[in-house]
Amino acid sequence: MVAELERVDKEDGISDGVDQRKDLMQNELPLSFLYAALSLALHSSVTDRVQALYDTMLDDTNNNDMTSSTNTTDEEESSTTTVSGDKLIQMIQNLQNTCQLVPEAQIVETNSKVPYQTYRVGTGDELVKRAREGYGGKKGSTGVTAESDGPVTLEDFHAILKSRTVCAWGECYVKKSSRTATSDR
């Protein structure tokens, strides 16, 4: 949390050395970041963490739509409710900033190949794009979602988190037959 506050402070360019710690604590962090950090501290199943993170990303319009429909089941709601691609990218970035993604998944090649290939840490946008487009799979393989951009459902969000290019909480290493199978089952 302190590292994120320091990063926000550097981006704002406010720190002048005088009462820096006091000023640092005056910064505000996005609610989605705080939920991502809290998910790491909770003793809960992966499925519950994914659901909680997804719920924090829901648009206000989707929340209003969900409360107005009383004849739908929870399963129908989760399959029809979507989150914007921008919120998805921000949540993946939050998980990355709170060290909940495995290091291997965050490695991205740079364009510099001479005298040798160089690498860097990917952004949330790059990690999501690689997961949705099928990066690193067999030739001609598709991504983990039906669409390469746009809004995502809870099932898509879970598939992205479990993909090798995001791999939240090491879930990409769990071998199960079901698409939504997790280590906590």
N, C-alpha and C positions, 0 to 999 in steps of 0.2 A: 504494500500500500504506500509506503514511504517512497519507494523507487518511482511509482507512478506519479505521486505528488511532485517529486523532483523533476520528472520528465515534463509534466504539465507546466511547471514553473519555468523550465528552460525554454519551452515553446513560447510562453508568454513574454519571456525576456525581461521579467520584472526584478529578479534577484539582484540586489546591489550589495549584499554582504551584511547590511545592518538589519538585525533582528530577522535574519533569513529563516530560522526555524519557525518563528511566530508567523511570518508571512506565508510560509509553506503550508501551514495548517489552515490557512484561510481559503486555499484553493478548493474548488468543488470538483468531485469526480462524478462521471455519469452513473446513473443508477444501474445500468447494465453491467458496468465494470464492477460495482460493489456486489452485485448478485453473482457474477462470475467468481470473484474472490471468495464469497461466502460458500459457494458450491464446493470449493476445495476443502473447506473446513468442516463441512457437514459429514456425518457418518450416515450415508444413505446409498441406495443402489444407484447404478449408472442410469438406469431407466428413469428413476426419480430426478436425478440431476439434469438429464436431458430435458425432461418435461418442465422442470422449474426454469431452466434457461430459456426454453422456447416460450414459456408463458411471459417472461419478462420482455421478450421482443415483440409480442403481439401489438399491432397498431391499435390506436383508440377506436378506429372505425370497426376493426374486427371484434374488439371487446364489446362494442355496442351491438353488433350483429349477433354475437353469441348470447348476450343476455336477452335479446328480443325473441330469439327462437326457443320456444319451450318444448316443442315436439321432437327435438333431435336428441339422439343418444350421444354419450361422450365419444364413442368411436366415430360416429358421423361427423361430429364437430372437428375432431382432430384431422380427419381426412379432407375437410373442406376449408378449414381455417389456414391461412397462409401468412407468412412473414415476408416483408420486402427483402430484396437482395442486399440492400445497403445495411439493414439491421443485422443480417446474417454475417456480412463481412465484419461489421463492428464487433459482434459477439466473438467471432473467431480471433480477431485482434485482441480482445479482452482476455480470452483464454490463453493466448500466446503471451501477453504481458504478465499474466499471473502464473506462468510456467506450468500450464496444464497440458501442453502439447509436447510430444516427444521430440528431442532435438533432430533426429534423423528426418522427420517429416518437414521440417522447416528449411532444409537446405535447398537453395535454388541456384542453378547455374547462371553465371554472368556471360556476357558476350565476349569477354576476354579469354581467348584460347591460346594465345601465343605468349610466352613459350610453353605455358601449360594452362589447363582449364582452371578457372577460379570460381569460387562459390561465395554466396552471401546468405544472410537470413532473409527469408521471404516475408512479404507483408501478408496481412489477412486476406486482402484481395487476391493475391497470387495463389495462396493456398486453396481458397475456395474455387477459384477458376480451374486450377489443376484437378481438384476433386470432381468438379461437375463436368469436365471435358474428358476425363479418363486418362490423365497423364500417368505415364509409367506402366501402363498396362500393355497387353499384347497389341500388336499392330491391328488397327481397326476397332479396338475395344471402345465401348461407350463409357461415359462417366457414371457416377452413382445416382444421378438424378435424370429425369426424363428431359428436362430443359437445361441448356448450358448457362442460362442466366434467368433473371426474374425471380418471382416469389417462390418460397419453398414451404412444404407442409412439414409437420412434425416428423413423419417418416423420412422425408428427404433430409431434414436437419440431422436426424440420428445417423443416416447413412453417410453424410458428409463427415460427421465427427468420427465415425468408425473407419473411414477411408485411410489408405496408406499415406495420402498427402496431407492429412490433418492429424489424425491419430490422437484424439483427446484421451487422456488417462491411460494410454497404452491399449486401447480397445482394438486397434487394428491387428494386434498379435493374438487375440482370442479367436480360436477356430471353432465356429458353430455353423450349423447348417442353415439356420434361419437368418434372414436379412437383418432383423432387429435383435438377434440374440446377443447377449452381453455376458460379461464375466460374472455378473451377480445372479445368474439363474442357476 
